[in-house]
Amino acid sequence: MADRKDLAAEAPRITEVFERRHEAAGNLCLLATLRADGSPRISPMEPRIFDGRLVLVGMPNTRKFADLARDPRFSLHTATVDPHVGDGDAKVWGAVRDEQDLDLHRRFAEDLFAETGIDLRGSRFAPFWVADLAGASSVEFVNGQLTIRIWKPGSAERAQPLG
C-alpha cells in the first residue's frame, strides 16, 4: 500500500486530474464501500488532502463509516458531471486505517476551520480514516484522444490511449 505522497510522486498526472476534479466539485467525491451482506454502497463524501494524507472524515455513525470499520476496502471517485469527460475524472482505491494521532487531529481541525469555518477544534475524531492506496486511475482527453492512466504503488503511472 502507498499514501498520497507516493501517488503524487509516481503518478503526477493522475494526481493532477484527481485534485483538479476534487476541487472543481467542491471537494465532493463518491465513496464506494461494502455493506455487511457484501453488496456495494455508494455515498457522497468530502475527502480532504491534509499533511500528505488522503483523509476520509465526515459525520460520525454513518453507514459508510460502519462499512469501513467492518471492511476497510474502498474506492473513491471524483464527482463526474460531464458525460463526455471533457475535464477528466479519476479514482483511487485501497483500504483505510484509523489513525488516532491526537496532534494530527488537532492540526486537521485547525486547518479545516481556517479553510472552511467549520469548527471541530477540540473534537475527538473516532474514527479518523486515512487512506492507504492500492491503485489509482484517471480518464481524460489528450490531444483529442481518450486516455486512461493507471497506477500501482511502486511503479510509474502508465497511459493507455483508446481508439
TAWOLIN-V385406 format. One record per pair of residues at least 12 apart in sequence whose C-alpha atoms are under 7 Angstrom apart, sorted by the first residue. I is the first residue (numbers start at 1). J is the second residue. D is the distance in whole Angstrom. If there is no record, write none. Layout:
# TAWOLIN-V385406
i->I j->J d->D
i->I j->J d->D
This chain:
# TAWOLIN-V385406
i->1 j->132 d->6
i->1 j->133 d->5
i->1 j->134 d->5
i->1 j->153 d->7
i->2 j->132 d->5
i->2 j->133 d->5
i->2 j->134 d->7
i->2 j->153 d->6
i->3 j->53 d->6
i->3 j->131 d->7
i->3 j->132 d->5
i->3 j->133 d->6
i->4 j->52 d->6
i->4 j->53 d->5
i->4 j->54 d->6
i->5 j->52 d->6
i->10 j->155 d->6
i->10 j->156 d->5
i->10 j->157 d->6
i->11 j->151 d->6
i->11 j->156 d->6
i->11 j->157 d->5
i->14 j->90 d->7
i->14 j->137 d->6
i->14 j->138 d->5
i->14 j->149 d->7
i->17 j->88 d->7
i->17 j->89 d->6
i->17 j->90 d->6
i->17 j->138 d->7
i->18 j->78 d->7
i->18 j->89 d->7
i->18 j->90 d->5
i->21 j->78 d->6
i->21 j->89 d->6
i->22 j->78 d->6
i->25 j->79 d->6
i->27 j->46 d->5
i->27 j->47 d->7
i->28 j->44 d->7
i->28 j->45 d->6
i->28 j->46 d->5
i->28 j->79 d->6
i->29 j->44 d->6
i->29 j->45 d->5
i->29 j->46 d->6
i->29 j->76 d->7
i->29 j->77 d->6
i->29 j->78 d->5
i->29 j->79 d->5
i->30 j->42 d->6
i->30 j->43 d->6
i->30 j->44 d->5
i->30 j->45 d->6
i->30 j->76 d->6
i->30 j->77 d->5
i->30 j->78 d->6
i->30 j->79 d->6
i->31 j->43 d->5
i->31 j->44 d->6
i->31 j->45 d->6
i->31 j->74 d->7
i->31 j->75 d->6
i->31 j->76 d->5
i->31 j->77 d->7
i->32 j->74 d->6
i->32 j->75 d->5
i->32 j->76 d->6
i->33 j->64 d->7
i->33 j->67 d->6
i->33 j->68 d->7
i->33 j->73 d->7
i->33 j->74 d->5
i->33 j->75 d->7
i->34 j->67 d->6
i->34 j->71 d->7
i->35 j->67 d->6
i->36 j->67 d->7
i->43 j->64 d->7
i->53 j->130 d->7
i->54 j->130 d->6
i->54 j->131 d->6
i->55 j->129 d->6
i->55 j->130 d->5
i->55 j->131 d->6
i->56 j->129 d->5
i->56 j->130 d->6
i->57 j->128 d->6
i->57 j->129 d->6
i->72 j->95 d->5
i->72 j->96 d->5
i->73 j->94 d->6
i->73 j->95 d->4
i->73 j->96 d->7
i->74 j->93 d->6
i->74 j->94 d->6
i->74 j->95 d->6
i->75 j->91 d->7
i->75 j->92 d->6
i->75 j->93 d->4
i->75 j->94 d->7
i->76 j->91 d->5
i->76 j->92 d->5
i->76 j->93 d->6
i->77 j->90 d->6
i->77 j->91 d->4
i->77 j->92 d->7
i->78 j->90 d->6
i->78 j->91 d->6
i->85 j->140 d->6
i->86 j->140 d->7
i->86 j->141 d->7
i->87 j->140 d->7
i->88 j->139 d->5
i->88 j->140 d->4
i->88 j->141 d->7
i->89 j->138 d->6
i->89 j->139 d->5
i->89 j->140 d->7
i->90 j->137 d->6
i->90 j->138 d->4
i->90 j->139 d->6
i->91 j->136 d->6
i->91 j->137 d->6
i->91 j->138 d->6
i->92 j->133 d->7
i->92 j->135 d->6
i->92 j->136 d->4
i->92 j->137 d->7
i->93 j->133 d->6
i->93 j->134 d->6
i->93 j->135 d->6
i->93 j->136 d->6
i->94 j->131 d->7
i->94 j->132 d->6
i->94 j->133 d->4
i->94 j->134 d->4
i->94 j->135 d->7
i->95 j->131 d->6
i->95 j->132 d->5
i->95 j->133 d->7
i->96 j->129 d->6
i->96 j->130 d->5
i->96 j->131 d->4
i->96 j->132 d->6
i->97 j->129 d->5
i->97 j->130 d->5
i->97 j->131 d->7
i->98 j->127 d->6
i->98 j->128 d->5
i->98 j->129 d->5
i->98 j->130 d->6
i->99 j->128 d->6
i->99 j->129 d->6
i->99 j->130 d->6
i->100 j->128 d->7
i->105 j->125 d->7
i->106 j->121 d->7
i->106 j->122 d->7
i->109 j->121 d->5
i->134 j->152 d->6
i->134 j->153 d->6
i->135 j->151 d->5
i->135 j->152 d->5
i->135 j->153 d->6
i->136 j->150 d->6
i->136 j->151 d->5
i->136 j->152 d->7
i->137 j->149 d->5
i->137 j->150 d->4
i->137 j->151 d->6
i->138 j->150 d->7
i->145 j->161 d->7
i->145 j->162 d->7
i->146 j->161 d->6
i->146 j->162 d->6
i->147 j->159 d->7
i->147 j->160 d->6
i->147 j->161 d->4
i->147 j->162 d->6
i->148 j->160 d->5
i->148 j->161 d->6
